[in-house]
Amino acid sequence: MLYRFIDLFAGIGGTRLAFERVGGTCIFSSEINNFSRQTYYANFGDVPSGDVTKIQEDCIPEHEVLTAGFPCQPFSLSGVSKRNSLDRPHGFECKENGSLFFKIVNILKVKQPESFLLENVKHIMSHNKGNTFSTIIDCLENVGYLITTKIVDARAMVPQHRERVFIVGFRRDLDIKFKFPHIPYLRPKLKYILMDKTDEKYTLSDKLWKYLQKYKKKQREKGNGFGYSLADPEGITRTLSARYWKDGAEILIPQVGKNPRKLTPRECARLMGFPDTFKIPVSDTQAYRQFGNSVVVPVVEIIAWAMVECLFKDLALSPLTSLLERSEKFRESCSNGEEIITQPSLGETPQIHSTP
């Protein structure tokens, strides 16, 4: 075991997959959504603990790295817009998810791991005129960490425009000045991840297709850019969201002689950088939600490599070798032979994972 990490707000385990590829052993995870826990168990053999707010910080096992993709809905552009329209609070004032960040802070304060990685939507940096993000950074610095942040677009590694903010922290006494790694440009194209044959159920009905066209025309007349998007197989897609299950409007695949289709759950997994060995044991609706909420695995992996190199400077690790090899094999498997140019209440007992 090179190092131990915990996986908070784990979703389906995209972050765990990335950190395990970089020598880590996950000893604790938490996820409140039962369908996500089902997918997590199917792939890792561990059932995450449920509501992390009901677990005392002292009960969480010792670890060197904390990872967390705390809920983004209270801070995302669409989430804030929706809550405003319903006259509901957003940001830290959102009762359901807004205060979960402070649970992370409490865990960091009590357990003091050497480092952490947090991930969220880009809009969190400008939410409430920047005050929300300033509060986040202040809280993390006040519990003893040096902070580095960066917005990363996954489009260099997967065929999807997906900007997320990553927050890396190292305990101040370690005096580590972290720099985000260069993200290699792999020239991803959508066509590399598309399946040769798909079930007809993914093709839009005439009724839905007519509705989407009418809606887009109406928005265009208003001067808005809202509406469906036909993806270019030679290019990249819009951001895959958790609402994709509704109509697939943000990423539609053109088809010759018939209506466009949605991505399949497997194609969504590929779009997020998951390997084809990743099991999808849930319904299409749940799968779309899960991948739309996930991290892009290879992006997290390359950041994890950089973090591990900072923690273990004497190890002869090459941060790009395994990642590029896996990326190349993945893309070749999806390209049909085409040549690819590479550039609980307080005191609840947590589910502690067994270690080798």
Rosetta blueprint (number, residue, H / E / L):
1 M L
2 L L
3 Y E
4 R E
5 F E
6 I E
7 D E
8 L E
9 F L
10 A L
11 G L
12 I L
13 G L
14 G H
15 T H
16 R H
17 L H
18 A H
19 F H
20 E H
21 R L
22 V L
23 G L
24 G E
25 T E
26 C E
27 I E
28 F E
29 S E
30 S E
31 E L
32 I L
33 N L
34 N H
35 F H
36 S H
37 R H
38 Q H
39 T H
40 Y H
41 Y H
42 A H
43 N H
44 F H
45 G L
46 D L
47 V L
48 P L
49 S E
50 G L
51 D L
52 V H
53 T H
54 K H
55 I L
56 Q L
57 E H
58 D H
59 C H
60 I L
61 P L
62 E L
63 H L
64 E L
65 V E
66 L E
67 T E
68 A E
69 G L
70 F L
71 P L
72 C L
73 Q L
74 P L
75 F L
76 S L
77 L H
78 S H
79 G H
80 V H
81 S H
82 K H
83 R H
84 N H
85 S H
86 L L
87 D L
88 R L
89 P L
90 H L
91 G H
92 F H
93 E H
94 C L
95 K L
96 E L
97 N L
98 G L
99 S L
100 L H
101 F H
102 F H
103 K H
104 I H
105 V H
106 N H
107 I H
108 L H
109 K H
110 V H
111 K H
112 Q L
113 P L
114 E L
115 S E
116 F E
117 L E
118 L E
119 E E
120 N E
121 V E
122 K H
123 H H
124 I H
125 M H
126 S L
127 H H
128 N H
129 K H
130 G H
131 N H
132 T H
133 F H
134 S H
135 T H
136 I H
137 I H
138 D H
139 C H
140 L H
141 E H
142 N H
143 V L
144 G L
145 Y E
146 L E
147 I E
148 T E
149 T E
150 K E
151 I E
152 V E
153 D E
154 A H
155 R H
156 A H
157 M L
158 V L
159 P L
160 Q E
161 H L
162 R L
163 E E
164 R E
165 V E
166 F E
167 I E
168 V E
169 G E
170 F E
171 R E
172 R H
173 D H
174 L H
175 D L
176 I L
177 K L
178 F L
179 K L
180 F L
181 P L
182 H L
183 I L
184 P L
185 Y L
186 L L
187 R L
188 P L
189 K L
190 L H
191 K H
192 Y H
193 I H
194 L L
195 M L
196 D L
197 K L
198 T L
199 D L
200 E H
201 K H
202 Y H
203 T E
204 L L
205 S L
206 D H
207 K H
208 L H
209 W H
210 K H
211 Y H
212 L H
213 Q H
214 K H
215 Y H
216 K H
217 K H
218 K H
219 Q H
220 R H
221 E H
222 K L
223 G L
224 N L
225 G L
226 F L
227 G L
228 Y L
229 S L
230 L E
231 A L
232 D L
233 P L
234 E L
235 G L
236 I L
237 T E
238 R L
239 T L
240 L L
241 S L
242 A L
243 R L
244 Y H
245 W H
246 K H
247 D H
248 G L
249 A L
250 E L
251 I L
252 L E
253 I E
254 P E
255 Q E
256 V L
257 G L
258 K E
259 N E
260 P E
261 R E
262 K E
263 L L
264 T L
265 P H
266 R H
267 E H
268 C H
269 A H
270 R H
271 L H
272 M L
273 G L
274 F L
275 P L
276 D L
277 T L
278 F L
279 K L
280 I L
281 P L
282 V L
283 S L
284 D H
285 T H
286 Q H
287 A H
288 Y H
289 R H
290 Q H
291 F H
292 G H
293 N L
294 S L
295 V L
296 V L
297 V H
298 P H
299 V H
300 V H
301 E H
302 I H
303 I H
304 A H
305 W H
306 A H
307 M H
308 V H
309 E H
310 C H
311 L H
312 F L
313 K L
314 D L
315 L L
316 A L
317 L L
318 S L
319 P L
320 L L
321 T H
322 S H
323 L H
324 L H
325 E H
326 R H
327 S H
328 E H
329 K H
330 F H
331 R H
332 E H
333 S H
334 C H
335 S L
336 N L
337 G L
338 E L
339 E L
340 I L
341 I L
342 T L
343 Q L
344 P L
345 S L
346 L L
347 G L
348 E L
349 T L
350 P L
351 Q L
352 I E
353 H L
354 S L
355 T L
356 P L
